[in-house]
Amino acid sequence: MTQDTSATITLKKPLKRGEQEIAELKLRKPDTGSLRGCRLSMLLNSDVDSLVMLLPRITEPALTEHDISQMDVKDLVSCASEVVGFLTE
């Protein structure tokens, strides 16, 4: 059985960063170092503050806290779903 180590999400509402538009994110499966300071139980419950801490460490392009705060809720939920999947598989 193989485990996915990354996921690609097409954003329903692309993010604007200056002149750059981010329409797609690649999330990689977090390693132990990426989870420093995060509470696994909070991530499994899709806690927004925990996601704000983790997502910049595992997204490509790397999101900022500001980027995440501007995300459409559906896009954040899609990211949270992938994170939970990485942690539970």
Z-matrix of the N, CA and C atoms (Angstrom, degrees):
N
C 1 1.450
C 2 1.527 1 108.70
N 3 1.333 2 117.46 1 130.10
C 4 1.454 3 121.22 2 178.07
C 5 1.521 4 109.52 3 -102.02
N 6 1.301 5 114.63 4 146.14
C 7 1.460 6 119.90 5 178.10
C 8 1.521 7 108.58 6 -108.77
N 9 1.325 8 116.15 7 138.11
C 10 1.453 9 120.14 8 176.73
C 11 1.524 10 108.98 9 -70.65
N 12 1.316 11 115.14 10 135.55
C 13 1.464 12 119.53 11 179.19
C 14 1.522 13 111.40 12 -108.43
N 15 1.335 14 116.77 13 -0.63
C 16 1.456 15 120.02 14 175.99
C 17 1.519 16 109.44 15 -154.82
N 18 1.316 17 114.93 16 162.82
C 19 1.461 18 121.82 17 178.00
C 20 1.523 19 107.61 18 -145.69
N 21 1.311 20 115.52 19 147.11
C 22 1.465 21 120.97 20 177.45
C 23 1.520 22 108.51 21 -113.33
N 24 1.312 23 115.53 22 132.12
C 25 1.460 24 121.79 23 -179.73
C 26 1.526 25 108.26 24 -120.16
N 27 1.321 26 115.77 25 126.55
C 28 1.460 27 121.15 26 172.56
C 29 1.520 28 106.81 27 -90.75
N 30 1.314 29 115.90 28 119.27
C 31 1.462 30 120.52 29 -176.08
C 32 1.526 31 110.97 30 -72.11
N 33 1.317 32 115.71 31 136.29
C 34 1.463 33 120.93 32 176.77
C 35 1.531 34 110.21 33 -70.28
N 36 1.336 35 115.12 34 -33.38
C 37 1.466 36 121.58 35 176.21
C 38 1.533 37 107.02 36 -127.05
N 39 1.334 38 117.40 37 101.93
C 40 1.465 39 119.88 38 -178.95
C 41 1.531 40 111.85 39 -56.10
N 42 1.324 41 114.64 40 148.21
C 43 1.464 42 121.41 41 178.53
C 44 1.520 43 109.40 42 -89.46
N 45 1.317 44 115.89 43 144.31
C 46 1.465 45 122.10 44 175.74
C 47 1.521 46 108.33 45 -105.26
N 48 1.327 47 115.44 46 130.20
C 49 1.466 48 121.51 47 175.40
C 50 1.519 49 106.06 48 -133.04
N 51 1.317 50 115.28 49 91.03
C 52 1.458 51 119.75 50 -173.39
C 53 1.517 52 109.03 51 65.13
N 54 1.315 53 116.69 52 -124.26
C 55 1.468 54 121.68 53 177.95
C 56 1.534 55 111.45 54 -84.85
N 57 1.324 56 116.38 55 -14.83
C 58 1.465 57 121.57 56 -176.95
C 59 1.528 58 110.85 57 -80.89
N 60 1.321 59 115.51 58 139.34
C 61 1.461 60 121.21 59 173.66
C 62 1.522 61 107.73 60 -115.75
N 63 1.324 62 115.94 61 128.12
C 64 1.464 63 121.34 62 179.32
C 65 1.521 64 107.37 63 -105.32
N 66 1.324 65 116.25 64 110.55
C 67 1.462 66 121.76 65 -176.98
C 68 1.520 67 112.32 66 -106.55
N 69 1.337 68 115.79 67 -14.07
C 70 1.458 69 120.22 68 -176.91
C 71 1.518 70 109.16 69 -143.34
N 72 1.319 71 115.37 70 140.27
C 73 1.458 72 121.41 71 178.06
C 74 1.519 73 109.15 72 -121.43
N 75 1.315 74 115.26 73 143.26
C 76 1.452 75 120.64 74 170.39
C 77 1.524 76 106.74 75 -109.94
N 78 1.309 77 116.35 76 124.90
C 79 1.457 78 121.62 77 176.57
C 80 1.517 79 107.82 78 -107.40
N 81 1.323 80 116.62 79 133.55
C 82 1.457 81 119.39 80 175.29
C 83 1.521 82 108.61 81 -105.37
N 84 1.312 83 115.04 82 151.60
C 85 1.458 84 120.14 83 179.08
C 86 1.528 85 108.39 84 -61.30
N 87 1.340 86 117.67 85 127.98
C 88 1.464 87 119.40 86 -178.15
C 89 1.525 88 111.70 87 -68.88
N 90 1.332 89 115.29 88 141.63
C 91 1.459 90 119.65 89 171.42
C 92 1.529 91 107.43 90 -96.90
N 93 1.296 92 116.24 91 177.62
C 94 1.463 93 120.13 92 -176.73
C 95 1.523 94 111.95 93 -58.19
N 96 1.320 95 117.24 94 -39.62
C 97 1.466 96 120.45 95 179.40
C 98 1.517 97 112.59 96 -62.87
N 99 1.328 98 116.55 97 -36.44
C 100 1.472 99 120.56 98 179.10
C 101 1.522 100 112.09 99 -66.94
N 102 1.315 101 115.97 100 -23.54
C 103 1.470 102 120.77 101 -176.64
C 104 1.528 103 113.00 102 -90.15
N 105 1.348 104 117.28 103 0.79
C 106 1.471 105 120.31 104 178.55
C 107 1.523 106 110.90 105 -51.21
N 108 1.304 107 116.72 106 130.14
C 109 1.458 108 121.30 107 176.76
C 110 1.518 109 114.48 108 81.12
N 111 1.325 110 117.12 109 -6.25
C 112 1.471 111 120.94 110 -179.86
C 113 1.525 112 109.71 111 -95.84
N 114 1.296 113 115.80 112 143.61
C 115 1.463 114 120.95 113 173.12
C 116 1.522 115 107.67 114 -94.59
N 117 1.327 116 115.83 115 118.51
C 118 1.458 117 119.79 116 -177.30
C 119 1.520 118 112.01 117 -57.62
N 120 1.322 119 116.56 118 -39.42
C 121 1.467 120 119.34 119 -179.63
C 122 1.524 121 111.41 120 -62.55
N 123 1.326 122 116.62 121 -35.46
C 124 1.461 123 120.48 122 178.89
C 125 1.530 124 110.65 123 -70.96
N 126 1.329 125 117.06 124 -39.45
C 127 1.469 126 119.95 125 177.08
C 128 1.525 127 110.36 126 -64.12
N 129 1.336 128 116.55 127 -41.38
C 130 1.465 129 120.25 128 179.75
C 131 1.526 130 111.64 129 -64.95
N 132 1.330 131 116.61 130 -23.90
C 133 1.467 132 121.45 131 175.81
C 134 1.524 133 111.87 132 -93.58
N 135 1.331 134 117.09 133 9.34
C 136 1.471 135 123.39 134 178.47
C 137 1.528 136 112.59 135 57.69
N 138 1.317 137 116.15 136 38.67
C 139 1.462 138 121.71 137 176.94
C 140 1.530 139 109.81 138 -63.31
N 141 1.317 140 116.30 139 126.02
C 142 1.468 141 121.16 140 -174.33
C 143 1.532 142 111.28 141 -61.37
N 144 1.315 143 118.77 142 -44.77
C 145 1.468 144 120.18 143 -179.07
C 146 1.528 145 111.50 144 -61.49
N 147 1.323 146 116.76 145 -37.74
C 148 1.464 147 120.55 146 177.95
C 149 1.527 148 110.80 147 -67.73
N 150 1.322 149 116.77 148 -38.58
C 151 1.464 150 120.30 149 177.39
C 152 1.525 151 110.79 150 -66.53
N 153 1.335 152 117.14 151 -38.80
C 154 1.464 153 121.32 152 177.90
C 155 1.535 154 110.16 153 -61.17
N 156 1.313 155 117.12 154 -32.93
C 157 1.458 156 121.50 155 178.82
C 158 1.540 157 110.81 156 -75.01
N 159 1.330 158 116.85 157 -40.69
C 160 1.461 159 120.41 158 -173.67
C 161 1.528 160 114.37 159 -84.35
N 162 1.313 161 118.46 160 -42.40
C 163 1.465 162 120.64 161 -171.86
C 164 1.531 163 114.44 162 -55.40
N 165 1.335 164 121.14 163 -41.09
C 166 1.465 165 118.84 164 178.35
C 167 1.534 166 113.10 165 -60.47
N 168 1.316 167 116.72 166 -23.48
C 169 1.465 168 121.55 167 -178.30
C 170 1.529 169 112.77 168 -83.13
N 171 1.342 170 117.49 169 -19.97
C 172 1.460 171 119.10 170 -172.88
C 173 1.525 172 114.09 171 -125.07
N 174 1.321 173 118.35 172 5.37
C 175 1.467 174 120.38 173 -178.66
C 176 1.521 175 111.12 174 -103.11
N 177 1.320 176 113.74 175 151.08
C 178 1.458 177 121.61 176 173.97
C 179 1.513 178 107.48 177 -134.58
N 180 1.304 179 120.66 178 117.64
C 181 1.456 180 124.95 179 -2.09
C 182 1.534 181 110.91 180 -64.94
N 183 1.316 182 115.53 181 153.24
C 184 1.465 183 120.53 182 -178.34
C 185 1.525 184 109.62 183 -65.03
N 186 1.319 185 115.88 184 121.17
C 187 1.455 186 120.69 185 178.59
C 188 1.518 187 110.51 186 -79.09
N 189 1.319 188 115.61 187 152.17
C 190 1.458 189 121.19 188 172.76
C 191 1.524 190 108.29 189 -100.59
N 192 1.320 191 115.92 190 168.12
C 193 1.466 192 119.92 191 176.13
C 194 1.531 193 109.72 192 -58.68
N 195 1.329 194 116.32 193 -39.23
C 196 1.468 195 120.22 194 178.63
C 197 1.533 196 110.87 195 -63.04
N 198 1.329 197 116.89 196 -43.55
C 199 1.466 198 120.50 197 177.90
C 200 1.528 199 110.38 198 -56.41
N 201 1.311 200 115.58 199 -47.22
C 202 1.471 201 120.36 200 -177.10
C 203 1.522 202 110.71 201 -64.86
N 204 1.329 203 116.55 202 -38.09
C 205 1.472 204 119.21 203 -179.79
C 206 1.528 205 111.65 204 -67.72
N 207 1.329 206 117.11 205 -20.76
C 208 1.460 207 121.29 206 179.53
C 209 1.539 208 112.72 207 -94.03
N 210 1.331 209 117.10 208 -3.20
C 211 1.469 210 120.65 209 -176.68
C 212 1.518 211 111.76 210 -67.90
N 213 1.317 212 115.66 211 146.17
C 214 1.461 213 121.45 212 169.78
C 215 1.530 214 107.64 213 -64.47
N 216 1.306 215 116.83 214 142.38
C 217 1.467 216 121.50 215 -177.54
C 218 1.532 217 111.16 216 -56.69
N 219 1.321 218 117.19 217 -39.73
C 220 1.470 219 120.00 218 179.94
C 221 1.522 220 110.95 219 -62.71
N 222 1.318 221 117.31 220 -36.70
C 223 1.457 222 120.60 221 178.52
C 224 1.524 223 111.08 222 -69.32
N 225 1.332 224 116.72 223 -40.05
C 226 1.460 225 119.96 224 177.03
C 227 1.524 226 110.53 225 -63.63
N 228 1.329 227 117.03 226 -40.57
C 229 1.464 228 120.87 227 178.26
C 230 1.535 229 110.33 228 -64.10
N 231 1.321 230 117.30 229 -37.75
C 232 1.472 231 120.50 230 176.76
C 233 1.528 232 110.57 231 -62.59
N 234 1.329 233 116.92 232 -42.59
C 235 1.470 234 120.78 233 177.01
C 236 1.522 235 110.39 234 -63.54
N 237 1.323 236 116.62 235 -44.65
C 238 1.462 237 120.96 236 -179.86
C 239 1.523 238 110.80 237 -60.62
N 240 1.312 239 116.23 238 -41.18
C 241 1.460 240 120.84 239 179.38
C 242 1.516 241 111.44 240 -60.94
N 243 1.321 242 116.59 241 -42.06
C 244 1.478 243 120.36 242 178.23
C 245 1.514 244 110.73 243 -65.50
N 246 1.338 245 116.74 244 -42.85
C 247 1.465 246 120.69 245 179.59
C 248 1.528 247 110.23 246 -59.96
N 249 1.315 248 116.77 247 -47.60
C 250 1.470 249 120.87 248 179.05
C 251 1.533 250 109.33 249 -60.07
N 252 1.325 251 117.05 250 -42.07
C 253 1.454 252 120.49 251 178.13
C 254 1.521 253 112.04 252 -60.47
N 255 1.335 254 117.34 253 -42.40
C 256 1.460 255 121.00 254 177.87
C 257 1.529 256 111.07 255 -60.38
N 258 1.318 257 116.20 256 -39.16
C 259 1.471 258 120.62 257 -174.96
C 260 1.517 259 113.44 258 -80.35
N 261 1.312 260 117.62 259 -19.39
C 262 1.469 261 119.56 260 -174.51
C 263 1.529 262 113.58 261 -107.21
N 264 1.307 263 118.64 262 -9.34
C 265 1.473 264 120.28 263 -179.00
C 266 1.510 265 110.89 264 -84.60
